[in-house]
Amino acid sequence: MNEALTQFTDWFAGAPLRIATVIAIAIVVHFSANRAISRSMNKLIAKTDRGAENRAAERARTIGALLRSSVSALTFIVAGAMILDQLGLNLGPLLTSAGVVGVALGLGAQTIVRDILSGLSMLIEDQYGVGDRVQLLDVSGVVVNVGMRITTIRDDAGVLWYLRNGEILKVGNHSQ
């Protein structure tokens, strides 16, 4: 009985304990980073003046959501790789395969990447926001939603238009 307990303790002190530690650290990093990002965005919203508060608040929320999802993905990808390493899986071939797949996806998803980068720069430059009356491409109307990839506009006839941010080359903002 004592030998079985010793074997179990030796086994548990190995990979399972290290995996549990990696998971615990990943959870702490995830929650700490999310809290820090939320606090930073709330401070940013509090510093804005009254007239631009809604616009700045919407922009801060969007950028905060982007940062939180990026930190979460990065944290859990790194934790997953560390757990796979503890389980004895050789990560070299897996990372090489992921690199090749990443290049293939990158070539195939150029428009999505262009849309996201355009949306990010549009948010940072504050070209337009929710509630603004704008003219984008050949559509004129009120901005309903601004996302990282797609901007949604309702025109005067009530039609809801979905415009990819990478396709928007000129912006006319009647509200600014």
C-alpha positions in Angstrom: 0.0 0.0 0.0 2.8 2.4 0.9 4.6 1.6 -2.4 1.5 2.3 -4.4 1.0 5.6 -2.7 4.6 6.5 -3.4 4.3 5.6 -7.1 1.1 7.7 -7.3 2.8 10.6 -5.6 5.8 10.4 -7.9 3.5 10.2 -11.0 1.3 13.1 -9.8 4.3 15.3 -9.0 5.4 14.9 -12.6 3.3 15.8 -15.7 -0.2 16.2 -14.0 1.1 18.7 -11.5 2.9 20.7 -14.1 -0.2 20.6 -16.4 -2.4 21.8 -13.5 0.2 24.6 -12.8 0.2 25.7 -16.5 -3.7 25.8 -16.5 -3.8 27.8 -13.3 -1.2 30.3 -14.5 -3.1 30.6 -17.9 -6.3 31.3 -16.0 -4.7 33.9 -13.8 -3.0 35.6 -16.7 -6.3 35.6 -18.7 -8.4 37.2 -15.9 -5.6 39.7 -15.0 -5.1 40.8 -18.5 -8.9 41.1 -19.1 -9.3 43.2 -15.9 -6.3 45.4 -16.8 -7.7 46.0 -20.3 -11.2 46.8 -19.0 -9.8 49.2 -16.4 -7.7 51.0 -19.0 -10.6 51.3 -21.4 -12.9 52.6 -18.5 -10.2 55.2 -17.6 -10.0 56.2 -21.3 -13.8 56.6 -21.4 -13.8 58.7 -18.2 -11.2 61.1 -19.6 -13.3 62.1 -22.6 -15.3 65.3 -22.7 -19.1 65.2 -22.7 -19.7 65.9 -26.4 -17.5 63.1 -27.7 -18.2 60.6 -24.8 -20.5 58.3 -26.8 -18.1 58.2 -29.7 -15.0 57.6 -27.6 -16.8 55.1 -25.4 -17.9 53.1 -28.4 -14.3 53.2 -29.9 -12.8 52.2 -26.5 -15.2 49.3 -26.1 -14.4 48.0 -29.6 -10.7 48.3 -29.1 -11.0 46.7 -25.6 -12.9 43.8 -27.1 -10.2 43.3 -29.7 -7.4 43.4 -27.1 -9.3 41.0 -24.8 -9.9 38.4 -27.5 -6.3 38.7 -28.7 -4.8 38.2 -25.2 -7.2 35.3 -24.5 -6.3 33.5 -27.8 -2.5 34.1 -27.2 -2.7 32.9 -23.6 -4.6 29.7 -24.3 -2.5 28.9 -27.4 0.7 29.2 -25.4 -0.8 27.2 -22.5 -2.0 24.5 -24.9 1.4 24.2 -26.4 3.0 23.9 -23.0 0.5 21.2 -22.0 1.1 19.2 -25.2 4.8 19.5 -24.4 4.2 18.0 -20.9 2.3 15.2 -22.5 5.3 14.3 -24.5 4.1 15.4 -27.9 6.9 16.7 -30.1 5.9 20.2 -31.1 8.4 20.7 -33.9 6.5 18.9 -36.7 3.2 20.4 -35.4 4.6 23.9 -35.5 6.1 23.3 -39.0 2.7 22.1 -40.2 1.0 25.0 -38.6 3.4 27.4 -40.4 2.6 25.8 -43.8 -1.1 25.9 -43.1 -0.8 29.5 -41.9 0.9 30.5 -45.2 -1.9 28.8 -47.2 -4.6 30.4 -45.1 -2.9 33.8 -45.3 -2.9 33.6 -49.1 -6.5 32.6 -49.1 -7.7 35.0 -46.5 -6.1 38.2 -47.8 -9.4 40.0 -48.0 -10.3 39.2 -44.5 -6.9 40.4 -43.2 -7.3 43.6 -45.3 -10.8 44.1 -43.9 -9.6 43.8 -40.3 -6.6 46.0 -40.8 -8.7 48.6 -42.5 -11.3 48.4 -39.7 -8.6 48.8 -37.1 -7.1 51.9 -38.7 -10.6 53.3 -39.3 -11.3 52.9 -35.5 -8.0 54.4 -34.5 -8.5 57.4 -36.8 -12.1 57.8 -35.7 -13.4 58.3 -39.3 -17.0 57.6 -38.3 -19.0 56.0 -35.5 -22.4 54.5 -34.7 -25.1 57.1 -35.3 -23.1 59.2 -37.8 -24.7 60.1 -41.2 -22.1 58.9 -43.7 -21.6 58.2 -47.4 -19.5 55.1 -48.0 -18.9 53.8 -51.5 -22.3 54.4 -53.2 -24.3 54.0 -50.0 -25.6 56.9 -47.9 -27.2 56.5 -44.5 -26.8 56.2 -40.8 -24.1 53.9 -39.3 -25.8 51.1 -37.3 -22.7 49.0 -36.3 -19.0 49.4 -36.7 -17.0 46.1 -36.5 -13.5 45.1 -37.2 -14.4 43.6 -40.5 -17.8 45.0 -41.5 -19.6 48.3 -41.2 -23.4 48.2 -41.2 -25.4 51.2 -42.6 -29.1 51.8 -42.9 -30.0 54.0 -45.9 -32.9 56.4 -46.2 -35.1 53.7 -47.7 -34.6 51.4 -44.7 -32.3 49.0 -46.4 -29.5 47.6 -44.2 -26.1 47.5 -46.0 -23.1 45.4 -44.9 -19.9 47.0 -46.2 -16.5 45.3 -45.9 -14.0 47.7 -44.3 -11.3 46.8 -46.8 -13.5 47.9 -49.7 -14.2 51.4 -48.2 -11.8 53.8 -50.0 -13.6 57.1 -49.4 -15.6 58.2 -46.4 -18.0 61.2 -46.4 -19.1 62.0 -42.8 -22.0 64.5 -42.6 -22.0 64.3 -38.7 -18.5 65.6 -38.1 
